[in-house]
Amino acid sequence: MNQLKVVILSKKSATKQIFSNLSLAFESGAINAILAPNGAGKSTLLNIIAGYDKNYVGEITLPVAVQSCAYMRQKPFEMLL
């Protein structure tokens, strides 16, 4: 398996449904982009993929050769406060 697979059946915030029945696959070695308007859930999606947000219904499947996944947050020092 050389794909990062993302299946999010449901992700809600306190006030709205963020994702519903989302299914994505990213090929290993390919250049991928996530483009969407402000507030569409791009950072939420990356937090879920990196394992920072576990409050969703679905499954993230990393390629076999990948042991972990991370990304640099918009405000990386925010989590230290």
N, C-alpha and C positions, 0 to 999 in steps of 0.2 A: 504494500500500500504506500503510494507516494503522494497522498493528498491529506490536507488538513480538512476534515469534514466538520461542519457546524450544522446542527439541527436544533433549533430553539422553538419548541412548541408554544411556549408562553413566557413572557417577561413583563412584569408590571411594576410600575412605581406606585407610590401612595395615591397618585391622582390620575394615572392613565396607563393604558396598554402600550408598551413600547414595541414589543415584537409579538407576532402571532404567526405560527407556521412558517418560520424562516428556515431555509435550507440553502447552504452555500458549500462549495468545495474549492479549495485553492491547491493548484498543482505545485509540487515541489520543484524549485528552481525557476519558477515563473515569476514575473513581476506582476504584482496585483495591486489594485487601488480600491479604496472604499470611498466613494463619492456620494454625498447626500447633503441636503440643506442643514443649517444649524438646528440642533435639537432633534434630529432624526434618530439618534442612537448610535452614532459611530463610536464614540468613546465607550459607551456601554457595551457594545459588541466586542471591542478590544479588551475590555476588563473581563468579560466572560471568557474569551479565548485564552487570556493569560492566567486565568484562575483566580483573579482578584474578586470577582463577583460570582457567588455560587447560588444566588437567589433567583433561579429560573428553572423552568421545566424543559429538559432537552438533553442533548449529548454533544460533547466535543471529542472528536477522535483525531489525535495527533499521528503523523506518519510514524512508522515503526522506528526509524532511526532517530527520531526526536525524543529527548528525555524530558524537556520542559519547554515552556514558551513564555516570553516576557516582552514588554514594550516599555518605552519611556513615556511616562504620563505627562500631560500638559503642564502640570504643576508638581514636579517630582518631590519637592520638599514638603508639600502639604501633608503628606502622611506622617511626617515626623512631629507635627504639632499636637 
